[in-house]
């Protein structure tokens, strides 16, 4: 992930990548080994995406949108639910019936969240936030995703400044674990 453009372009492209991974999961039969591989890849992308949104997008929503604090808090609650599902999913193998239940829950939760962002949040932000600020946010989001964690950490702080301080360290540890275990390698 790291596509260029303003923050909305960047995040919508991320959404499409995650949806593609969900489609790959859905195309495989229950219990197929690659369902876990694609679920891990989706989790890695979703965690990086969420961390970047929490660090930069939602503070901008609070600043630029009327009622932005409540809207940002709702989005953070969506993230918390999804992150807990991802944490539960992380411990499951694809032949475990709980894997199917959890991946189904995650896909529903994420798809609802993406539709809400793309149909509600992004158009409102586009209408109220200056174009140069959206471009600057795009750059910040791309940088944040490079150092963000790749595994769910439901207990981690989700608001600045604590999240910005802890995220790079957790990201470093996660990427090391991913390298050692081969997690997230393509099928």
C-alpha positions as CSV (number, residue, x, y, z in Angstrom):
1,X,0.0,0.0,0.0
2,X,1.2,3.4,-0.9
3,X,-0.4,4.7,-4.0
4,X,-0.1,8.5,-4.3
5,X,-2.7,11.2,-4.4
6,X,-4.6,12.8,-1.7
7,X,-5.8,11.0,1.4
8,X,-9.1,10.0,0.0
9,X,-7.5,8.5,-3.2
10,X,-5.0,6.7,-1.1
11,X,-7.6,5.2,1.3
12,X,-10.1,4.2,-1.4
13,X,-7.3,2.4,-3.3
14,X,-6.6,0.5,0.0
15,X,-10.3,-0.4,0.2
16,X,-10.2,-1.9,-3.2
17,X,-7.1,-4.0,-2.3
18,X,-8.8,-5.4,0.8
19,X,-12.0,-6.1,-1.2
20,X,-9.9,-8.1,-3.7
21,X,-8.4,-10.2,-0.9
22,X,-11.9,-10.8,0.5
23,X,-13.0,-11.9,-2.9
24,X,-10.1,-14.4,-3.0
25,X,-11.2,-15.8,0.4
26,X,-14.8,-16.1,-0.7
27,X,-13.7,-17.9,-3.9
28,X,-12.1,-20.7,-2.0
29,X,-13.9,-23.6,-0.3
30,X,-14.2,-23.7,3.5
31,X,-11.1,-25.2,5.0
32,X,-8.8,-24.3,2.1
33,X,-5.3,-23.5,3.3
34,X,-5.0,-20.3,1.2
35,X,-8.0,-18.8,3.0
36,X,-5.7,-18.3,6.0
37,X,-3.0,-16.8,3.8
38,X,-5.4,-14.3,2.3
39,X,-6.9,-13.6,5.7
40,X,-3.5,-12.8,7.1
41,X,-2.8,-10.5,4.1
42,X,-6.1,-8.7,4.6
43,X,-5.4,-8.3,8.3
44,X,-1.9,-6.8,7.6
45,X,-3.4,-4.3,5.1
46,X,-6.4,-3.5,7.4
47,X,-4.2,-2.9,10.4
48,X,-1.8,-0.6,8.5
49,X,-4.7,1.2,7.0
50,X,-6.5,1.6,10.3
51,X,-3.5,2.9,12.1
52,X,-2.9,5.5,9.4
53,X,-6.5,6.6,9.6
54,X,-6.4,6.8,13.4
55,X,-3.2,8.9,13.3
56,X,-4.1,11.3,10.6
57,X,-7.6,11.0,9.0
58,X,-9.7,11.1,12.2
59,X,-7.9,14.0,13.7
60,X,-8.6,15.9,10.4
61,X,-12.3,14.8,10.6
62,X,-12.5,16.3,14.1
63,X,-10.9,19.5,12.9
64,X,-12.7,20.1,9.6
65,X,-16.2,18.6,9.9
66,X,-19.1,19.9,11.9
67,X,-19.8,17.1,14.4
68,X,-16.5,15.6,13.5
69,X,-15.7,14.4,17.0
70,X,-18.7,12.2,17.1
71,X,-18.1,11.0,13.6
72,X,-14.4,10.2,14.4
73,X,-15.5,8.4,17.6
74,X,-17.9,6.2,15.6
75,X,-15.2,5.3,13.1
76,X,-12.8,4.4,16.0
77,X,-15.5,2.2,17.5
78,X,-15.8,0.4,14.1
79,X,-12.0,-0.1,14.1
80,X,-12.1,-1.5,17.6
81,X,-14.7,-4.1,16.7
82,X,-12.9,-5.1,13.5
83,X,-9.5,-5.3,15.3
84,X,-10.9,-7.6,18.0
85,X,-12.3,-9.9,15.3
86,X,-8.9,-9.9,13.5
87,X,-7.2,-10.7,16.8
88,X,-9.6,-13.7,17.3
89,X,-9.1,-14.8,13.7
90,X,-5.3,-14.7,14.0
91,X,-5.4,-17.8,16.3
92,X,-7.6,-19.8,14.0
93,X,-6.7,-22.2,11.2
94,X,-8.8,-22.4,8.0
95,X,-10.2,-25.8,8.9
96,X,-11.6,-24.6,12.2
97,X,-15.4,-23.8,11.9
98,X,-14.7,-20.7,13.9
99,X,-12.4,-19.4,11.2
100,X,-15.4,-19.2,8.7
101,X,-17.6,-17.5,11.3
102,X,-14.9,-14.9,12.1
103,X,-13.9,-14.2,8.5
104,X,-17.5,-13.7,7.6
105,X,-18.0,-11.3,10.5
106,X,-14.8,-9.4,9.6
107,X,-15.8,-9.1,5.9
108,X,-19.3,-7.8,6.9
109,X,-17.9,-5.3,9.4
110,X,-15.2,-4.0,7.0
111,X,-17.6,-3.7,4.0
112,X,-20.1,-1.7,6.1
113,X,-17.3,0.5,7.3
114,X,-15.9,1.1,3.8
115,X,-19.3,2.0,2.4
116,X,-19.9,4.4,5.2
117,X,-16.5,6.1,4.7
118,X,-16.8,6.3,0.9
119,X,-20.5,7.5,0.9
120,X,-20.5,9.7,4.0
121,X,-17.2,10.6,5.5
122,X,-15.0,11.1,2.4
123,X,-17.5,13.3,0.5
124,X,-18.0,15.5,3.5
125,X,-14.2,15.8,4.1
126,X,-13.6,16.6,0.4
127,X,-16.2,19.4,0.6
128,X,-14.8,21.0,3.7
129,X,-11.0,20.3,3.9
130,X,-8.7,22.3,1.6
131,X,-7.1,20.4,-1.3
132,X,-3.6,21.0,-0.1
133,X,-4.5,19.7,3.4
134,X,-5.9,16.5,1.7
135,X,-2.7,16.1,-0.3
136,X,-0.6,16.6,2.9
137,X,-2.7,14.0,4.7
138,X,-2.2,11.6,1.8
139,X,1.6,11.9,2.3
140,X,1.3,11.4,6.0
141,X,-0.9,8.3,5.6
142,X,1.5,6.8,3.2
143,X,4.4,7.3,5.6
144,X,2.4,6.0,8.6
145,X,1.5,2.8,6.7
146,X,5.2,2.0,6.2
147,X,6.0,1.8,9.9
148,X,2.5,0.7,11.2
149,X,1.9,-2.6,12.9
150,X,0.8,-5.5,10.8
151,X,-1.0,-7.4,13.5
152,X,-4.0,-6.4,15.5
153,X,-3.4,-4.8,18.9
154,X,-6.9,-4.2,20.3
155,X,-5.5,-2.8,23.6
156,X,-3.2,-0.2,21.9
157,X,-4.2,3.5,22.0
158,X,-6.1,4.7,19.0
159,X,-5.8,8.5,19.4
160,X,-2.8,10.9,19.1
161,X,-0.3,11.4,20.6
162,X,0.0,8.0,22.2
163,X,-0.8,6.0,19.1
164,X,1.8,7.9,17.1
165,X,4.4,7.2,19.7
166,X,3.8,3.5,20.1
167,X,2.8,2.5,16.6
168,X,6.3,2.4,15.0
169,X,7.7,0.2,17.7
170,X,4.8,-2.3,17.5
171,X,5.2,-2.2,13.7
172,X,8.9,-3.0,13.9
173,X,8.2,-6.0,16.1
174,X,5.3,-7.2,13.9
175,X,7.3,-7.0,10.7
176,X,10.1,-9.0,12.3
177,X,7.7,-11.6,13.5
178,X,6.1,-11.7,10.0
179,X,9.6,-12.2,8.4
180,X,10.5,-15.0,10.8
181,X,7.2,-16.8,10.3
182,X,6.6,-16.1,6.6
183,X,3.3,-14.6,7.5
184,X,1.7,-12.6,4.6
185,X,3.7,-14.2,1.8
186,X,1.7,-14.5,-1.4
187,X,0.1,-17.8,-2.5
